[in-house]
Amino acid sequence: MQIVKEKKTLEDKVGELTSLLGDEEERTKQLNKTKNKYEAIIADLEQRLAKEQEVRTPDCRLIVIEIILEHGLFSFK
């Protein structure tokens, strides 16, 4: 009887840990997705910066604002 009770307790704990692991895997997937998005934005910004440094536009503020709005990094909500 004692062994059956311990087995049930262990099975419950394994179930809880499996559930937690699934939650953490989902969170990791979401964080990696977000990381990849920001890495793509950074790469795009670096490319644009390199182009702008070649051209040397006098007022880069408009370009920066355009990039920020284009990538949805700021909204007027």
Phi, psi and omega in degrees: 000317180299317182294320180297319180294317179295320179298316179298317178298315179295319178297320177297317180294320177298319178299315179298313181295323177296318178296315178299319179298316178299318178298315181293323177295320178295318178295319178297318179299316181294318179295321177295322178297315178296317179300315180297322179298312181291327176296321178294319178298316179298317179298318178297315179296321178296319178296315179296320179298316179300317178296316181294325179293330176290318184275324182057065176293135182300321182241093182282347183302321179296323179293317179297316179298317179301315181295315181299314180292321181299322182269004177068028181279350179210141176222162182260044182278000000 
